[in-house]
Amino acid sequence: MTTADRLVWRTSSRSSNGENCVEVASAAEGVVIRHSKCPAAGAIPFPFPAWAAFVREARDGLASTNGVATIAMIGTDTLVRSLITDVELRFDEGEWSAFVAGAADGEFDFTGDLAAAS
């Protein structure tokens, strides 16, 4: 069993039945993101401050400055590419839109987890 197997993964309430979407889990040192339909592709871990920046960038369509991952458009898909590992996660328009809508609603705000970790 890997660390990723022990995490509690969640998706945006805007995702259709929680399938084929962006999955997010709070971890000891931050937040981890992966794709629900291909978890074997890997996950990208973010320290809490970098996660907050990533969510803000995704929500507001800003350039990536979080230091962990970039967000790029490839046609109508969104590619999240780790700057630290070789993990690349590709989401279709519906999957990414659900994540961004959830981020706008504060569904991925882990401020309480950050305070508990401090």
Buried (B, 14 or more C-beta within 10 A) or exposed (E): EEEBEEBEBBBBEBBEEBEBBBBBBBBEEBBBBBBBEEBEEBBBBBBBEBBBBBBEBBBEEEEBEBEBBBBEEEEEEBBBBBEEEEBBBBBBEBBBBBBBBBBBEEBBEBEEBBEEBE
